Amino acid sequence: MNPDTKSEWKRLLIYAGIFVSLYFLPIGTARFDGAVDESLHLAKDYAREHVILCLLPAFWIAGAIAAFVSQASVIRYLGPKANRTVAYGVASVSGTILAVCSCTVLPLFAGIYRMGAGLGPASAFLYSGPAVNVLAIVLTAKIIGVELGLARAISAVLFSVIVGLLMAWLFRREQQERTAEMADLPVPPAVRPLWQTALFFASMVAILIFANWANPRQPEGVFAAVFAVKWPLTAGAGVAFALMAWRWIGLPAKRLVPSIAAVVIAALTVPAHPELAMLIAVVGLAVSTQGQDGAAGEWFDQTWTYTKMIFPLLIGGVLAAGFLLGRPGHEALVPSEWIASAVGGNSLLSTLIASMSGSLMYFATLTEVPILQGLLGSGMGKGPALALLLAGPSLSLPSMLVLSSILGWKKTLTFALLVVLLATTTGWVFGFVAGP
């Protein structure tokens, strides 16, 4: 059989498969219709709550890493031959600063990895970003118990380092080849002082952090105080960012000023919808950078590249996760009572199921705590609870789909397997020691 005939047979089988799927599509059954409804609801919730305030700023930060940070600098501090203590130390505690979900961290991970960061430190950062969330850990301790909150905090930091070291060791040959290819990269002359670049990135990270600062649901304390003034803090970081973009990056004032005015008008006239002001700011930044010469134009190009690469897969993954597992408290294709009954007690099997379920579900920041509270009330053991807390925030079906486009499926599945196995082992030991 010649290649053309094989190709036609493959095409015929694909067409036949699509036809059979459509012919037997179970439209009208409660379970299937509910799963479709949940898929769309989850995508709607994600678009409303995470895309504008979380994902768009993350894309611009990733683009800025590629445009303004030299590849040689990234390799020096995060590369395979960098000081391990510094590289893994910074990566393992990044979540205490960022407090992002498993999807928002992806553009940032892609930025540092593609610029030359070693697989180990980059993987540690990938796990730490969503998992080592100070507010989520404090909320876990207050609502579920200090014992579980402390176990989550210690395990998450250790996991980020262990996962990073294991990824670096398992793919050491590929990393040696990658290191050799980057060994002779020339160090470009500094365009601006390091302190200017650091402040510029700090302003962008501050916008991302304060805009997404979650309600701690406690009337007192530092987290509540920050939440009360989150939008003034975001606005202050935005003003600093705009000034630095004008003075240091060279964005033209004639493009920036109208955008800033539109953002201020939107914030004052529609204060109940701050995402409108953020959307206008992002569009204004795109207008200010698109078509510019030098690093400013490169910034737009790199940001758009990451957006094209990540966004379609991310939305597709959210739709798939909603179809299979639905939103918390809602039914989808997989009955929620199956999961609830499977994670009861502290057995090794229930801990493994909790870890695997958490790795597929999508958890927005802090939502894992009330979900876990409900599962514990339904008989979930402490071991499976910890396993879900360690695997859930850092992994999800959408994030794995996107990660495969950056690392390939081999590294993606290895990363996911390491997280699931470590979460299962730690949860099982914790359940055995802590008891029911």
C-alpha angles and dihedrals in degrees: 000000000000122000093254091056091049090051091052092049090052090050091049091051091050091051091047091050092051091048094050091047092052093042093055096034104144096226111163097036114117095230096050096042090047090051092051090048092050091048091056093042092053091048090049092049091048092049092049100042106030116020101066100034100032114020102039094053089046091054091053092048090051090049091049091053090056094043104039106025117072117234090231090058093052091049091048095056104024104019126114091267096044122116103284095212092055097039098047093035093058094041095048095056098038090103091065087065104033103039092188132152126253092267100044092054092059099080090048091049091048090051097055095037095051090047091059109276113153118257090243100055091037091053090048089053091047092056097037097050095072100019104052095058109152095201092049091048092049090047090050091053094048099044104030103023143286091254094060093039093053092046089051094050096049095041095048094054092045092045093056091056095042094047091048094049092047093049090050092049097044093051097033095127093054089046091052090055091046091049091050091052091053098040096093098044110137118238106238118222114266112262094194136006118280092242091059092052090047093051092046092054091043090058092052093047090048090054090051093047100045096040089056099038103138127222106261090205089226118111094215139042139061095295092053091047091053091046090055091059100029095121096048087049090049091049092049091051089047093053091049090048093051093049093049092046088055100042102033107023095039101235108166115255091219088066098037099049097060090048093050091048091051091049092051092048092049092048093050099041099040104029093156090066109049090165087074091060090047092050091051090048092052093048090047091051090051091051091048095051104033112103095007121137123245126002095347092060090043088054091058093045094050092046091051090048092055091045093053092046099046111025101066093048091045095053090045090052092049090052091049093047091049092049093051104034107010127202123314109286094014132099124241134161094304108058111240091221089064090060094041092052093043095056098050119124127005102283122138091245094052090048091051092049091050091051094047093045091050091050091058101040122084114236119190113213111294095359091106091071099063090039090054091045090058093047092050088052088054093055104276113157124236092246096057088042092058091044090055091048091052098045103030105063095043098046137043138154092255093050092049092052091053094042090056090061090055103038104016126246095281095060092036094054090043091053091048093046092050092051092048094047094046092046091048094048094046093045093049093050091046092049091049092050099038095042127208 
